Amino acid sequence: MSDYSESDAQRDVSELEKKSATAASLFDIRRIIGGLFVIYGIIVTIAGITASDAALAKADGVNINLWTGLGMLALGLFFLVWLRLRPLVVPVPPTPEDEGPVE
């Protein structure tokens, strides 16, 4: 006889569902896109702040790196705020106990 009971199996399934939900929220595409845009936005904004007069002259006096970096920062922050306000909800499949008796 096995010491592995049905309650152990249900507990294992429950743990796997929790891990799956955690993995799904970690790899939510909004987190990845938002994080990348924030990181690249910081880099491009710094490049825009430290732009030389020669670089500004090439762009007809417009500091394109600064404006692009600020836009990237805004977009990245939008994705991260969206993730915070509307987190991912992973649906849990019903268990046989939830379905009720079979007639």
C-alpha positions in Angstrom: 0.0 0.0 0.0 1.1 3.5 -0.7 1.2 6.2 2.0 0.3 8.8 -0.6 -3.3 9.7 -0.1 -5.8 11.7 -2.1 -5.4 14.7 0.3 -1.6 14.6 -0.4 -2.3 14.7 -4.1 -4.7 17.6 -3.7 -2.1 19.5 -1.6 0.5 18.9 -4.3 -1.8 20.1 -7.0 -2.6 23.2 -4.9 1.1 24.0 -4.5 1.7 23.6 -8.2 -1.1 25.9 -9.0 0.3 28.5 -6.6 3.7 28.2 -8.2 2.2 28.5 -11.7 0.3 31.6 -10.7 3.5 33.1 -9.3 5.5 32.3 -12.5 2.7 33.7 -14.6 2.7 37.0 -12.7 6.5 37.2 -12.8 6.6 36.8 -16.5 3.7 39.1 -17.3 4.6 40.9 -20.5 3.7 44.2 -19.0 6.5 43.8 -16.4 9.1 42.9 -19.0 8.1 45.7 -21.4 7.8 48.3 -18.7 11.1 47.3 -17.1 13.0 47.4 -20.4 11.5 50.8 -21.4 12.4 52.3 -18.1 16.0 51.0 -18.2 16.5 52.1 -21.9 14.7 55.4 -21.2 17.1 56.2 -18.3 20.1 55.4 -20.6 18.8 57.5 -23.5 17.7 60.4 -21.2 21.2 60.5 -19.8 22.6 60.5 -23.3 20.3 63.5 -24.1 21.3 65.4 -21.0 25.0 65.0 -21.8 24.6 65.7 -25.5 27.2 67.9 -27.1 26.6 71.0 -29.2 27.7 69.1 -32.3 25.1 66.4 -31.7 22.4 69.0 -31.2 23.5 70.7 -34.5 23.1 67.4 -36.4 19.5 67.2 -35.2 18.7 70.8 -36.1 18.8 72.0 -32.5 16.3 69.4 -31.2 17.6 67.2 -28.4 16.1 64.0 -29.8 17.8 61.7 -27.2 16.3 63.7 -24.3 12.8 63.7 -25.8 13.0 60.0 -26.8 14.3 59.0 -23.4 11.6 60.9 -21.6 9.0 59.3 -23.9 10.4 55.8 -23.2 10.4 56.5 -19.4 6.8 57.6 -19.6 5.8 54.5 -21.5 7.7 52.2 -19.2 6.1 53.8 -16.2 2.7 53.5 -17.8 3.2 49.7 -18.2 4.4 49.3 -14.6 1.5 51.4 -13.2 -0.9 49.4 -15.3 0.5 46.2 -13.9 0.1 47.5 -10.3 -3.5 48.7 -10.8 -4.7 45.6 -12.7 -2.6 42.6 -11.7 -2.8 39.3 -13.6 -5.4 36.9 -12.2 -4.7 33.3 -13.1 -7.9 31.2 -13.3 -7.9 28.1 -11.1 -9.5 25.1 -12.6 -12.4 23.7 -10.6 -11.7 20.6 -8.4 -14.0 17.6 -8.5 -15.3 18.7 -5.0 -16.4 22.0 -6.4 -18.5 20.4 -9.1 -20.8 18.6 -6.7 -22.1 15.0 -6.8 -22.4 13.2 -10.1 -25.9 11.9 -10.7 
